[in-house]
């Protein structure tokens, strides 16, 4: 049976209504595809704490989360299953800087579909585009 991994993703929006998009590095699984930054939820950790910790580790900045799930999607890849929980948030300290990712860009909602997204992130991307 495939392993189920619970992952949280940050939908970080700036004051220009742009969304932060992160490019997975060639060394990562699902390489060279775009995603919302985040990571695995550890045992005994709630999704909001996990997201704040992951963004601090991956992007070196502090975020404030909205206390609701924006999108909850389970996607089956070849070797594992991911339960991706996307949460809207905003930066409250520091500037997002990639440490694990190849690149970070800010995009308007209507331009999000110009990127090649990791399959698990697609439902959240589509929801954002429709939201306006």
C-alpha positions as CSV (number, residue, x, y, z in Angstrom):
1,X,0.0,0.0,0.0
2,X,1.2,3.5,-0.8
3,X,2.2,5.8,2.0
4,X,-0.2,8.7,2.7
5,X,1.6,12.0,3.4
6,X,-0.2,14.9,5.0
7,X,1.1,18.2,3.7
8,X,0.2,21.8,4.2
9,X,0.7,24.5,1.6
10,X,0.8,28.3,2.0
11,X,-1.2,30.4,-0.4
12,X,0.7,33.6,0.4
13,X,-0.9,36.8,-1.0
14,X,0.8,40.2,-1.1
15,X,-0.7,43.7,-1.0
16,X,-0.9,43.7,-4.9
17,X,-3.1,40.6,-4.8
18,X,-0.3,38.5,-6.1
19,X,0.2,34.9,-5.1
20,X,3.7,33.4,-4.2
21,X,4.6,30.5,-6.4
22,X,7.6,28.2,-5.7
23,X,9.5,26.2,-8.3
24,X,10.6,22.7,-7.1
25,X,14.3,22.2,-7.6
26,X,15.7,19.4,-9.8
27,X,16.7,17.5,-6.6
28,X,13.2,17.4,-5.2
29,X,10.6,14.8,-5.9
30,X,8.2,16.0,-8.7
31,X,11.1,18.2,-9.9
32,X,10.8,21.5,-11.9
33,X,7.1,21.9,-11.2
34,X,5.5,24.8,-9.4
35,X,3.8,24.5,-6.1
36,X,2.6,26.5,-3.1
37,X,5.4,26.3,-0.5
38,X,4.9,24.2,2.6
39,X,5.7,20.7,3.8
40,X,4.8,17.7,5.9
41,X,2.7,17.9,9.0
42,X,4.7,16.2,11.8
43,X,3.1,14.0,14.4
44,X,1.3,15.9,17.2
45,X,1.4,19.1,15.1
46,X,-1.7,21.0,14.0
47,X,-1.8,22.2,10.3
48,X,-1.4,25.9,11.2
49,X,1.7,25.3,13.4
50,X,3.1,23.0,10.7
51,X,2.6,25.6,8.0
52,X,4.3,28.4,10.0
53,X,7.2,26.1,10.9
54,X,7.7,25.0,7.2
55,X,7.5,28.5,5.8
56,X,10.0,29.7,8.4
57,X,12.4,26.8,7.4
58,X,11.9,26.9,3.6
59,X,11.5,30.7,3.0
60,X,13.0,32.3,6.1
61,X,10.0,34.5,6.9
62,X,7.1,34.6,9.3
63,X,3.5,34.2,8.2
64,X,0.0,34.7,9.7
65,X,-2.5,32.1,8.7
66,X,-6.2,32.5,8.1
67,X,-7.9,30.0,10.3
68,X,-9.7,28.1,7.6
69,X,-8.7,25.5,5.0
70,X,-8.8,27.0,1.5
71,X,-8.5,23.7,-0.4
72,X,-8.2,20.1,0.8
73,X,-7.1,17.7,-2.0
74,X,-5.9,14.1,-2.0
75,X,-3.8,13.2,-5.0
76,X,-2.2,9.8,-5.9
77,X,1.3,9.9,-7.4
78,X,3.1,6.8,-8.6
79,X,4.9,6.0,-5.3
80,X,2.8,7.8,-2.6
81,X,-0.5,9.6,-1.9
82,X,-0.5,13.2,-0.8
83,X,-3.3,14.9,1.3
84,X,-2.5,18.6,0.4
85,X,-4.2,21.1,2.6
86,X,-3.9,24.7,1.3
87,X,-4.3,27.6,3.7
88,X,-4.3,31.3,2.8
89,X,-1.8,33.5,4.7
90,X,0.3,36.6,4.5
91,X,3.8,37.5,5.4
92,X,4.2,39.4,8.7
93,X,8.0,39.3,9.0
94,X,10.9,39.0,6.7
95,X,11.0,38.4,2.9
96,X,10.4,35.0,1.3
97,X,13.7,33.7,0.1
98,X,14.1,30.3,-1.5
99,X,16.4,27.8,0.3
100,X,15.0,24.5,-1.2
101,X,13.2,25.8,-4.2
102,X,14.9,26.9,-7.5
103,X,12.8,30.1,-7.8
104,X,10.0,32.1,-6.3
105,X,7.7,34.4,-8.2
106,X,4.6,36.5,-7.5
107,X,1.8,36.1,-9.9
108,X,-1.7,37.5,-10.3
109,X,-4.5,35.0,-10.1
110,X,-5.4,35.1,-13.7
111,X,-1.8,34.3,-14.7
112,X,-1.4,31.2,-12.4
113,X,-2.3,28.8,-15.1
114,X,0.7,29.9,-17.2
115,X,2.9,27.7,-14.9
116,X,3.3,23.9,-14.9
117,X,1.9,23.0,-11.5
118,X,2.5,19.8,-9.5
119,X,-0.7,17.8,-9.9
120,X,-1.7,18.0,-6.2
121,X,-1.6,21.8,-6.3
122,X,-3.9,22.1,-9.4
123,X,-7.3,22.1,-7.6
124,X,-6.1,25.0,-5.3
125,X,-4.8,26.9,-8.4
126,X,-8.1,26.5,-10.2
127,X,-10.0,27.6,-7.1
128,X,-7.8,30.7,-6.8
129,X,-8.3,31.6,-10.5
130,X,-12.1,31.3,-10.2
131,X,-12.2,33.3,-7.0
132,X,-11.3,36.7,-8.4
